[in-house]
Amino acid sequence: MSAKTIMIQGTTSDAGKSTLATALCRVLARRGVSTAPFKPQNMALNSAVTADGGEIGRSQAVQALACGIEPHSDMNPILLKPNSNTGSQVIVQGHAIGNMDALSYHLYKPEAMKAVLDSHRRLSDQYDCIVVEGAGSPAEINLRAGDIANMGFAEAVDCPVVLVADIERGGVFAHLLGTLELLSASERQRVVGLVINRFRGDARLLDSGIEWLEQRTGKPVLAVLPYLPGLHIEAEDSLGLGKVSKTSSESRVLRVLVPAMPRISNHTDLDPLRLHPQVELILLAAGQPIPPADLIILPGSKNVAHDLAWLREQGWAPAIERHLRYGGKLLGICGGFQMLGRRVHDPLGLEGAPGSCDGLGWLELETTLAPHKQLTRVHGHLAQGNAALTGYEIHMGTTSGAALERPALTLSDGAPEGACSEDNQILASYLHGLFDHPEACHALLAWAGLSEPQSLDYPALREAHIDQLADMLERHLDLSRLAPWLPGV
């Protein structure tokens, strides 16, 4: 069996590639088409653990969910996780092979392309359709040589491309026309249609512009997709700052603060809190004042030493001390867990120059980073109320110390995990997704000070939003226009 492949590319980053690909995955799955997502190359610090024990970008894990299948490392064969302004950890088919700067990775691209085509071939042998998401824009002409993320891949596998642009950014016709003009003749020919995303208002106001665009480019506008208020699809990397959740004045509101560290990773851990009606979630960037709160969360980090230095520069150390003195709660997740200890050691220079740095010192433990990355999906129970939880580990390093004698939770195999301070004000864990399970979310919010937490079933809510997205696509895009390139439509 050889699957049909269709690729979604965007005129810019955050144009709607992930959204459109996710919607298309769910629509095809509803129609009984065996479908898998694919992204040749992804640069993101939000990642997921796959069924085969690998690591891929978060968007492909969500798209696999939309397809009704387990995520697999072949769905995102190249993942770049930036750990400095000039370099990234390179993950190939689910497993880290080391750090590279931009030039080194550019030279590595021919090998990367082999892995990309190998993964695509395996998926093509298992599924009827592959929905591919590009990265950034195909019009980045400085990156054209050796491209594996956009048209370089499309040309290699000879697949059609749908080009999407975000009208909220302004200049949508210029984005679409300019992108097409910067493509080569063969690349331009494989674009089978255009999509305008996030439109607000009466779409008839676009009619004259669409007519001009179709005449000028010779490409059909397949759909004008509306802006969907309140739609939540897990983000690839974008991080909203300031107050990012709406709260009800009629409910008891729990204020949660999160430092938006430069190398923050897996901030999708916060998504259940963004959506919870009783939570006011505030992400604070550099230079912003640190207000009082009920709970402070130190999230994951791709460079713990760098982000620790940033926290100190921004005044978070005395702010946390004051927060704890007045009875506030503190939660450290993954890199945030490591930061709460006495010392963090990086003898091999895995996240920067070799050496050690002082942690914040709130828990009696130390961490030593090591090359092997822990990649597991787990179940267990919180020490708080014995609440059920699900989660996943993505971290390098071993943590030891007396604080571990009071674990934050117990895994399904009976192993203790994380740490809890003697006064019960501080919890720390390597597990991402702590708030995903309704029981764990309820228990953690109660621990943080919310007297009567409302239940929030985040997995069910995520499913409902994917369905809402697919419903919108079926209403606004006539899939029969893509019938030559899609099975089952």
TABELHU-V144438 format. One record per pair of residues at least 4 apart in sequence whose C-alpha atoms are under 7 Angstrom apart, sorted by the first residue. I is the first residue (numbers start at 1). J is the second residue. If there is no record, write none. Layout:
I J
I J
//
This chain:
1 125
2 124
2 125
2 128
3 124
3 125
3 127
3 128
3 129
3 130
4 128
4 129
4 130
4 485
4 486
5 129
5 130
5 131
5 159
6 130
6 131
6 132
6 159
6 160
6 161
6 485
7 131
7 132
7 133
7 134
7 159
7 160
7 161
7 162
8 17
8 21
8 132
8 133
8 134
8 161
8 162
8 163
9 17
9 133
9 134
9 137
9 150
9 161
9 162
9 163
9 164
10 15
10 17
10 136
10 137
10 163
10 164
10 165
11 15
11 137
11 163
11 164
11 165
11 175
11 176
11 179
12 136
12 137
13 136
13 137
15 164
15 165
15 166
16 20
16 164
16 166
16 197
17 21
17 133
17 164
18 22
18 59
18 133
19 23
20 24
21 25
21 131
21 133
22 26
22 63
22 66
23 27
23 466
23 469
23 470
23 473
24 28
24 470
25 29
25 35
25 63
25 66
25 67
25 131
26 30
26 66
26 67
26 470
27 31
27 470
28 32
28 33
28 35
29 33
29 34
29 35
29 67
31 488
33 128
33 487
33 488
34 127
34 128
34 129
35 67
35 127
35 128
35 129
35 130
36 64
36 67
36 127
36 129
36 130
36 131
37 60
37 63
37 64
37 75
37 130
37 131
37 132
38 60
38 75
38 76
38 130
38 131
38 132
38 133
39 75
39 76
39 132
39 133
39 134
40 76
40 77
40 78
40 116
40 148
40 149
41 76
41 77
41 78
41 79
41 135
41 148
41 149
42 57
42 78
42 79
42 80
42 135
43 79
43 80
43 81
44 57
44 80
44 81
44 236
44 237
45 81
45 237
45 265
45 266
46 57
46 58
46 236
46 237
46 265
46 266
46 267
46 268
47 55
47 56
47 57
47 58
47 266
48 55
48 56
48 57
48 58
48 61
49 53
49 54
49 55
49 56
49 375
49 376
49 377
49 392
50 54
50 55
50 71
50 72
50 73
51 70
51 71
51 72
52 72
52 73
53 375
53 376
54 73
54 94
54 95
54 375
55 73
55 94
55 95
56 73
56 76
56 79
56 94
57 61
57 76
57 79
58 62
58 236
59 63
59 234
59 235
59 236
60 64
60 75
60 76
61 65
61 71
62 66
63 67
64 68
64 69
64 70
64 71
65 69
65 70
66 466
73 77
73 93
73 94
74 93
74 119
76 93
77 92
77 93
77 94
77 115
77 116
77 119
78 91
78 92
78 93
79 90
79 91
79 92
80 88
80 89
80 90
80 91
81 88
81 89
81 90
82 87
82 88
82 89
83 87
83 88
83 89
83 263
83 302
83 303
83 351
84 88
86 101
86 102
87 99
87 100
87 101
87 102
88 99
88 100
88 101
89 96
89 98
89 99
89 100
90 96
90 97
90 98
90 99
90 100
91 95
91 96
91 97
92 96
92 97
100 104
100 105
101 105
102 106
103 107
104 108
105 109
108 112
109 113
109 146
110 114
110 146
111 115
112 116
113 117
113 148
114 118
115 119
116 120
117 121
118 122
119 123
120 124
121 125
122 126
123 127
129 487
134 149
134 150
135 149
135 150
138 150
138 151
139 179
139 182
139 183
140 144
143 147
146 152
147 152
148 152
148 153
149 153
150 154
151 155
151 187
152 156
153 157
154 158
154 159
155 159
160 190
160 191
160 192
161 190
161 191
161 192
162 191
162 192
162 193
162 194
163 191
163 193
163 194
163 195
164 194
164 195
164 196
164 197
165 172
165 175
165 176
165 195
165 196
165 197
166 172
166 196
166 197
166 198
167 171
167 172
167 196
167 197
167 198
167 199
168 198
168 199
171 175
172 176
173 177
174 178
175 179
176 180
177 181
178 182
179 183
180 188
183 187
183 188
184 188
185 189
186 190
187 191
192 219
193 219
193 220
193 221
193 222
194 219
194 220
194 221
194 222
195 221
195 222
195 223
195 224
196 223
196 224
196 225
197 224
197 225
197 226
198 225
198 226
198 227
199 224
199 225
199 226
199 227
200 226
200 227
206 210
207 211
208 212
209 213
210 214
210 221
211 215
212 216
213 217
214 218
214 219
214 220
214 221
222 477
223 476
223 477
224 476
225 476
231 465
232 465
234 268
235 268
240 244
241 283
241 284
241 285
242 282
242 283
242 284
243 281
243 282
243 283
244 274
244 281
244 282
245 274
245 275
245 280
245 281
246 277
246 280
247 277
247 278
247 279
247 280
248 277
248 278
251 278
252 278
253 278
253 279
253 280
254 278
254 279
254 280
254 294
254 450
255 279
255 280
255 281
255 293
255 294
255 295
256 280
256 281
256 282
256 293
256 294
256 295
256 296
257 281
257 282
257 283
257 293
257 295
257 296
257 297
258 282
258 283
258 284
258 296
258 297
258 298
259 283
259 284
259 285
259 298
260 264
260 283
260 284
260 285
261 307
262 307
263 301
263 302
263 303
263 307
264 299
264 300
264 301
264 302
265 300
265 301
265 302
266 300
267 299
269 432
269 433
269 434
269 435
270 274
271 275
272 276
272 435
272 436
272 458
273 279
273 281
274 281
276 456
284 288
286 314
287 314
294 328
294 329
294 448
294 449
295 328
295 329
295 330
295 448
296 329
296 330
296 331
297 330
297 331
297 332
298 331
298 332
298 333
298 336
299 332
299 333
299 334
299 335
299 336
300 333
300 334
300 335
300 336
301 335
301 336
303 307
303 351
304 308
304 335
304 339
305 309
305 357
306 310
307 311
308 312
308 339
309 313
310 314
311 315
311 316
311 317
312 316
312 317
315 319
316 320
317 321
317 360
318 322
319 323
320 324
321 325
322 326
323 327
323 328
324 328
324 329
328 425
329 425
329 426
329 448
330 425
330 426
330 427
331 426
331 427
331 428
332 336
332 337
332 340
332 427
332 428
332 429
333 337
333 428
333 429
333 430
333 431
333 432
334 338
334 395
334 429
334 430
334 431
335 339
336 340
337 428
337 429
337 430
338 344
338 367
339 359
339 360
340 359
340 360
340 361
340 362
340 363
341 359
341 360
341 361
341 362
341 363
341 364
341 365
341 366
342 358
342 359
342 360
342 361
342 363
342 364
342 365
342 366
343 356
343 357
343 358
343 359
343 366
343 367
344 356
344 357
344 358
344 359
344 366
344 367
344 368
345 355
345 356
345 357
345 367
345 368
345 369
346 350
346 354
346 355
346 356
346 368
346 369
347 354
347 355
348 354
349 353
349 354
363 403
363 421
364 401
364 402
364 403
365 399
365 400
365 401
365 402
365 403
366 399
366 400
366 401
367 397
367 398
367 399
367 400
368 397
368 398
368 399
369 396
369 397
369 398
370 396
370 397
371 396
372 396
373 394
373 395
373 396
374 393
374 394
374 395
374 396
375 393
375 394
376 392
376 393
377 391
377 392
377 393
378 390
378 391
378 392
378 411
379 389
379 390
379 391
379 411
379 412
380 388
380 389
380 390
380 410
380 411
380 412
381 386
381 387
381 388
381 389
381 409
381 410
381 411
382 386
382 387
382 388
382 389
382 408
382 409
382 410
382 440
383 408
383 409
384 443
385 443
387 439
387 440
387 443
388 439
388 440
389 434
389 437
389 439
389 440
390 433
390 434
390 437
391 431
391 432
391 433
391 434
392 431
392 432
392 433
393 430
393 431
393 432
400 404
403 419
403 420
403 421
404 418
404 419
406 419
406 420
407 416
407 417
407 418
407 419
407 420
408 417
408 418
408 419
408 420
408 427
408 428
408 429
409 416
409 417
409 418
410 414
410 415
410 416
410 417
411 415
411 416
411 417
417 429
418 428
418 429
418 430
419 427
419 428
419 429
420 424
420 426
420 427
420 428
421 425
421 426
421 427
434 440
435 440
435 441
436 441
436 458
436 459
437 441
437 457
437 458
438 442
438 455
438 456
438 457
438 458
439 443
440 444
441 445
442 446
442 453
442 455
443 447
444 448
445 449
445 450
445 453
446 450
446 451
446 453
457 461
458 462
459 463
460 464
461 465
462 466
463 467
464 468
465 469
466 470
467 471
468 472
469 473
470 474
471 475
472 476
473 477
474 478
479 483
479 489
480 489
482 486
483 487
483 489
//
